[in-house]
Amino acid sequence: MMRCFTLYSEGSHRWLLFGQDTDANEAAVDTNQVAVSANGSTMLLDPGGMELFPAAMGALVHEIDIATVHNLFLSHQDPDIGSALPLWRQVVAPGAAIHVPELWTGYIAHFDTDAVLSPIPDEGGEVALSNQVKLRFLPAHYLHSSAAFCVYDPIARVLFSGDIGAALLPAGATRDIWVHDFAAHIQHMAGFHRRYLGSREARDAWIQSVMHLPIDILVPQHGLALRGQDVMRFLDWLSGLSIASGLDAYRRGIASRP
Amino acid sequence: MSFNPTPHRTIAGIKRYQGVLRQIETSVLRMLPEVTRINSAMSKLAGLSEDLRILSLNAELAAGRAGTRGASVRALTQYTRGLVRRLLELNENTAGQIGLYRQCASSLLFLRHLRQVEIASARLGTALQGGTAQHAGLALEQARRHYLDQVVTNVEGLLRAITDVARLVRVVDDVVGQAESIATNIATEAVTTGSHEGEFVAVAETMRRYVEELRTMNDRSAKAIRLSEKGCRRMREALAGLERQGTVVAA
């Protein structure tokens, strides 16, 4: 059973996270699917992989009328992000917009050649769910994907950070969605960030771009969400982290052998 | 095939449906090695046709050198070239062979989608009531119909592709029979060509070897086609059963 966590709720404006599916196949990495609703319109953020669709759909419809899903957002091109796209497209509102990084349109089409994609330019963009609630697509290129976006909601002060802030937690355990002990949580994030994030320049530029934003909640696509002071703690930790650890393989790798 | 839709289905019905989907998926997976055997066997057609074409040209030159004694052999070699043209034309028409892979791959993809939609339906069936459930149930029912239609279309396409390849195999079989007769006739006529006899006997033997290779190729394809066609018809029946299951009304 996939669980639902309310990250933010104010009237019809809600951020919901669906994840920690107890029936999920452990071979596939655990993912968070996020829905943002306001005034009868919903955007699904990184709706997930093909195998996860039944669980995600089952959990979602407990909370949200599927007919209100007018927008789908794929932060980047990985299969755990959106290989279920053709299935979602069959069940959400007809003609729902599918926002994807412009760079990846031709690649995401491999999941669903019939999908009409709305490309997000490198600079980012904005989509209104209601007159008040407007979601911003913020660049997160090279973190880890060459074209990636986060989603920021200035009213809820929630940042969906995609793979930034992701943590790979031990399988099987059901838990709260919030990080309660940031220092203890670092062990679950460190390996992922060191290896998957490849560009120090991009990391620094991203931190600069989000640092001035009021963020109460940072929710990644894998693992637990951060809130309050933990958001700044995370940015501080990330800014000093040694990343691109895969570069070491060039020295150790088979090509360097005589 | 037409589909009789209804949004009311029992959980047991959905589970039976899932079981049939798994059987169909297994059938497609079992068909893939047969399709590979067909394509692998038929891939030899171009090479054998070319060998036969060169052989007939050389035989015609030899018949020319033999003068009037080679006249009957020349007529036979010209007939052989006609057969080669038929083989080469067949080889250009590979749409059926390519279609086999395409239809198998698409069927597997849509079956996988359909299975996920069915799992979602089963989860939904036990969990929800009210307007939200109606919207979700209707959306899943439409998705199910969409994917079932796609699977049906693909299985029909697969059957058409198999029929195309089977037709090709029958033509090759016909050519093989005629080429065998020509080889026998060349061997018979060789006796009348005096000093050229050895040359024409060699032509007849080489042609028999090529014919034998064509026959082996065809036999391998024919067996794989029979199995594929049988599998396809079984899938078609199972799909028709699924369409009937779509009309099960909840108790």
Interface residues (C-beta under 8 A of the other chain):
Chain A: M50 E51 F53 P54 A55 M57 G58 V61 H62 I64 D65 I66 A67 A84 P86 L87 Q90 V91 V92
Chain B: R112 H113 Q116 V117 I119 A120 A122 R123 L124 A127 L128 G131 T132 A133 H135 A136 A139 L140 Q142 A143 H146 Y147
